[in-house]
């Protein structure tokens, strides 16, 4: 059994044990179990419970862990937990948080609690928090932590070491010290490995790395994730437009971005939000899903209307009703393949003006050749089934036409949606399905109608 399967099995066992303890009213057993778990593990278990069980377990969580757990659960679950917490409890949950985490949580707190939290901070911490809140949550500035360790270029390594001993601690996941001038302008980084192994008499300027590129605070979160992936970073400095150091981003924040992007890609294909609560009440889930079901219904009626245009032909030749879903279905699958590749390529930054036309020709060629191959297969089966060569010709031609259009639609829809400011992952599949259904039906039934009428 691999690590992933073992972790899943372990979580299921804990969940079963907690539910069993809840049913039997064994509060002491529940407290003991929760005290042994990391806040992230507790958050995962809470997300995996219906509302009633969730509230019971939440009431037994250690107060010191509440803030970290609130950060780990998704937005909808967090809102439900916060709703049942008092002002004092919420204020206590924010104590000791990193500024980037506090900025994420602050937006979900009631206004009265936000005022109390800000009032309880000293001036320096309030300024640090405000510097994070200036930027969107899904940007480098919104992700950054202002707790950084900076050093000057002109001091010796011995002085830096004495400064660190006097400071007594380093921020979590510190692999480099950020080198700045007296105006806090970024100059480079000083790896801890060099600090420890180099001659203490050397200056920071003599051993620092200047090839590390800082990240601008306005950089979108997904681009930050790509930079960390490409450069194998553990942390990276964040700078303003004038190169002043504002903070740093660490790998734990980037992992959250990667996970959120993966969840978004999967959920958006079904018209769902990755922050939806899986165990939300029935009517809440109905509201969140009704919109896209309604949109899909409209597109289904459009396809049905197209079929209705050829009602007379279908009545004459029953074989058409049997075969017409095939062309539409094959086009939908082929188009989805292209759509998925293009959306992924756009997300990774692999597709741009320089290579878009090449990819379009390639996908059109793939659609054409696949169309020819499967047109021959389906035409042969249709002829053997209905003993009518013309039926085979029509379904073959319709499939070839639809697979070519599917490739073109799968390629172009993401670009059109992105230009309109719509997430391609959210709306692309619905539009593509409509296009392939309509083209498939028109091609097959239209050709048949011309012949049989």
Secondary structure as GFF3:
##gff-version 3
##sequence-region A 1 453
A	DSSP	alpha_helix	3	24	.	.	.	ID=ss1
A	DSSP	alpha_helix	27	35	.	.	.	ID=ss2
A	DSSP	alpha_helix	39	47	.	.	.	ID=ss3
A	DSSP	alpha_helix	51	58	.	.	.	ID=ss4
A	DSSP	three_ten_helix	63	65	.	.	.	ID=ss5
A	DSSP	alpha_helix	66	72	.	.	.	ID=ss6
A	DSSP	alpha_helix	75	83	.	.	.	ID=ss7
A	DSSP	alpha_helix	87	94	.	.	.	ID=ss8
A	DSSP	alpha_helix	99	106	.	.	.	ID=ss9
A	DSSP	alpha_helix	111	120	.	.	.	ID=ss10
A	DSSP	alpha_helix	123	133	.	.	.	ID=ss11
A	DSSP	alpha_helix	140	143	.	.	.	ID=ss12
A	DSSP	beta_strand	150	152	.	.	.	ID=ss13
A	DSSP	alpha_helix	157	167	.	.	.	ID=ss14
A	DSSP	beta_strand	176	180	.	.	.	ID=ss15
A	DSSP	beta_strand	186	191	.	.	.	ID=ss16
A	DSSP	alpha_helix	192	197	.	.	.	ID=ss17
A	DSSP	alpha_helix	204	207	.	.	.	ID=ss18
A	DSSP	beta_strand	215	216	.	.	.	ID=ss19
A	DSSP	alpha_helix	221	231	.	.	.	ID=ss20
A	DSSP	beta_strand	235	239	.	.	.	ID=ss21
A	DSSP	beta_strand	245	250	.	.	.	ID=ss22
A	DSSP	alpha_helix	251	268	.	.	.	ID=ss23
A	DSSP	alpha_helix	282	308	.	.	.	ID=ss24
A	DSSP	alpha_helix	311	316	.	.	.	ID=ss25
A	DSSP	alpha_helix	318	348	.	.	.	ID=ss26
A	DSSP	alpha_helix	353	386	.	.	.	ID=ss27
A	DSSP	alpha_helix	389	419	.	.	.	ID=ss28
A	DSSP	alpha_helix	424	452	.	.	.	ID=ss29
###
